[in-house]
Amino acid sequence: SDYDDAAVTDNSRSYRPCSLDELVARTKFDKKEIQVIYQGFKQECPSENNLGIVNEQTFKNIFGQFFPFGDTSKYAHLIFSTFDLRSSGIVTFEDFLIGLSTLCRGTIEDRLKWVFKLYDTKKTGRLTKDDFHVIVCAVYSLLDNISNHYNDYITIQEHTATVFQKFDKLHQGYITIEDFIKICTQDPIIVQSIEALRGAI
């Protein structure tokens, strides 16, 4: 069925989906696109209430299908946490659509803010070397069974230090969102990667 209004209680949290008009207003998708995306979301994220609400374990299972040879749990957790706008332990269709709209239709600054939020594992508003270490470890885990040397502790430490040093040009020990956006937009390779998301849907 098409996306429509409904209500569900999950773990004592009352959730009432936005109306279709509200979703159009909050995203860069039109009604038809939202209905098509909703059908796909419900199919991939079935639930008892048939609303397509997904918990973290289900999300990890789906994400794991894209990287069958690696350990996806760490990276999937980070992505799930970024989509989970209310920190409720579930990602609703609304959460998913807003994130998807940002990644596929947002400005480059919008998309970089989303990536910053993904990297900000402690949710402090600043990125530290520890945050980068978490991300690097998660990415290497995706490739774990493809290249065994990726799990080498020294390799991960060196990669983390190199990436963090590139961003922490002022040697403050942390990176603000303004610094992150400025450095990313000055790097043609990063810009190209971010722009590749535009028009994906």
Legacy VTK file of the C-alpha trace (Angstrom):
# vtk DataFile Version 3.0
C-alpha trace
ASCII
DATASET POLYDATA
POINTS 201 float
0.000 0.000 0.000
0.986 3.600 -0.405
2.557 5.557 2.424
-0.152 6.850 4.732
-0.701 7.864 8.357
-0.455 5.227 11.070
0.694 4.854 14.651
2.775 2.311 16.507
4.124 1.878 20.000
7.616 0.400 20.169
9.252 -0.317 23.523
6.833 2.105 25.213
7.733 4.838 22.732
4.803 6.172 20.774
5.630 6.743 17.141
3.308 8.380 14.660
4.635 8.721 11.114
4.555 12.070 9.360
1.953 12.590 6.690
3.024 12.367 3.069
2.711 16.143 2.730
4.949 16.629 5.779
7.587 14.324 4.296
7.510 16.257 1.026
8.026 19.468 3.009
10.888 18.010 5.079
12.784 16.358 2.218
13.727 16.962 -1.388
11.564 14.104 -2.699
8.137 14.395 -4.308
5.125 12.269 -3.343
5.669 9.616 -6.004
9.344 9.206 -5.093
8.470 8.893 -1.410
5.883 6.198 -2.114
8.362 4.210 -4.223
11.096 4.520 -1.577
8.586 3.533 1.119
7.684 0.321 -0.697
11.361 -0.619 -0.933
11.950 0.264 2.721
9.013 -1.843 3.913
10.148 -4.769 1.793
13.714 -4.660 3.138
12.707 -3.784 6.701
9.629 -5.865 7.520
8.205 -5.569 11.009
5.285 -6.933 12.977
3.332 -3.734 12.517
4.140 -3.646 8.788
5.300 -0.029 9.016
8.864 -0.710 7.978
10.417 0.393 11.274
13.857 -1.175 11.612
15.927 -1.939 14.698
19.713 -2.010 14.734
20.102 -5.778 14.375
17.871 -5.892 11.305
19.742 -2.914 9.862
23.057 -4.720 10.421
21.724 -7.832 8.697
20.669 -5.817 5.654
23.929 -3.847 5.561
25.899 -7.080 5.829
24.503 -8.266 2.509
26.574 -5.599 0.755
29.847 -6.738 2.369
29.534 -10.534 2.676
33.259 -11.095 3.289
33.849 -8.584 6.071
32.617 -7.699 9.546
30.032 -4.986 8.960
28.763 -4.644 12.530
30.948 -1.667 13.532
30.280 0.447 10.452
26.601 -0.515 10.350
26.281 0.623 13.974
27.719 4.042 13.087
25.399 4.473 10.109
22.384 3.285 12.087
23.180 5.761 14.875
23.374 8.584 12.331
19.988 7.684 10.831
18.432 7.227 14.306
17.532 10.881 14.781
15.843 10.400 18.164
18.389 7.939 19.584
15.436 5.614 20.139
17.023 2.374 18.970
14.844 2.291 15.876
15.096 3.925 12.470
11.721 4.946 11.138
10.903 5.543 7.509
10.901 9.254 8.281
14.434 9.031 9.732
15.619 7.046 6.740
14.025 9.377 4.190
15.476 12.518 5.773
18.966 10.995 5.764
18.563 9.755 2.205
17.349 13.162 1.073
20.395 14.800 2.632
22.833 12.352 1.037
21.261 12.267 -2.426
19.683 15.691 -2.838
21.319 17.949 -0.275
24.001 20.549 -0.912
27.604 19.460 -0.500
27.595 21.238 2.874
24.472 19.316 3.950
26.111 16.029 3.010
29.366 16.882 4.756
27.421 17.748 7.916
25.854 14.278 7.736
29.289 12.669 7.355
30.588 14.749 10.275
27.721 13.433 12.401
28.649 9.893 11.334
32.260 10.476 12.388
31.305 12.211 15.659
30.981 8.915 17.511
30.750 10.521 20.967
28.315 13.221 19.782
30.425 16.067 21.172
30.305 18.322 18.112
34.061 17.872 17.652
36.084 15.146 15.987
39.081 13.764 17.857
41.712 11.246 16.882
39.695 8.651 18.816
36.692 9.334 16.568
38.833 8.813 13.477
40.256 5.628 14.981
36.731 4.236 15.428
35.910 5.025 11.791
39.171 3.606 10.417
38.732 0.396 12.437
35.152 0.067 11.197
36.181 0.510 7.559
39.048 -1.952 7.888
36.665 -4.470 9.452
34.530 -4.289 6.306
37.553 -5.536 4.362
38.769 -7.938 7.042
38.543 -11.189 5.126
39.619 -9.627 1.838
43.032 -8.474 3.012
44.271 -9.852 6.315
46.928 -7.167 6.729
44.151 -4.594 7.113
43.692 -5.761 10.672
47.297 -5.026 11.539
47.324 -2.722 14.549
50.215 -0.576 13.307
48.576 -0.068 9.907
45.370 1.144 11.523
47.218 3.452 13.917
49.275 4.961 11.094
46.245 5.432 8.871
44.341 7.108 11.697
47.244 9.465 12.449
47.673 10.379 8.775
44.014 11.168 8.214
43.629 13.095 11.461
46.761 15.145 10.787
45.356 16.142 7.404
42.283 17.619 9.072
43.826 18.966 12.285
45.901 21.615 10.545
45.911 23.865 13.617
47.116 21.020 15.868
44.278 21.605 18.322
43.658 17.927 18.958
40.128 18.211 17.597
38.295 19.248 14.443
35.216 21.463 14.369
32.467 21.027 11.814
33.559 24.290 10.176
37.134 23.000 9.795
35.850 19.675 8.491
33.665 21.272 5.815
36.392 23.722 4.784
39.060 21.044 4.351
36.719 18.620 2.580
35.505 21.213 0.081
39.118 22.089 -0.754
39.973 18.473 -1.595
38.938 17.553 -5.176
38.889 13.810 -4.431
36.592 14.242 -1.433
34.330 16.605 -3.382
34.128 14.105 -6.237
33.207 11.304 -3.829
30.529 13.403 -2.138
29.125 14.614 -5.461
28.804 11.003 -6.624
25.916 10.661 -4.169
23.916 13.367 -5.927
21.212 11.964 -8.125
21.704 8.427 -6.821
17.927 8.277 -6.548
LINES 1 202
201 0 1 2 3 4 5 6 7 8 9 10 11 12 13 14 15 16 17 18 19 20 21 22 23 24 25 26 27 28 29 30 31 32 33 34 35 36 37 38 39 40 41 42 43 44 45 46 47 48 49 50 51 52 53 54 55 56 57 58 59 60 61 62 63 64 65 66 67 68 69 70 71 72 73 74 75 76 77 78 79 80 81 82 83 84 85 86 87 88 89 90 91 92 93 94 95 96 97 98 99 100 101 102 103 104 105 106 107 108 109 110 111 112 113 114 115 116 117 118 119 120 121 122 123 124 125 126 127 128 129 130 131 132 133 134 135 136 137 138 139 140 141 142 143 144 145 146 147 148 149 150 151 152 153 154 155 156 157 158 159 160 161 162 163 164 165 166 167 168 169 170 171 172 173 174 175 176 177 178 179 180 181 182 183 184 185 186 187 188 189 190 191 192 193 194 195 196 197 198 199 200
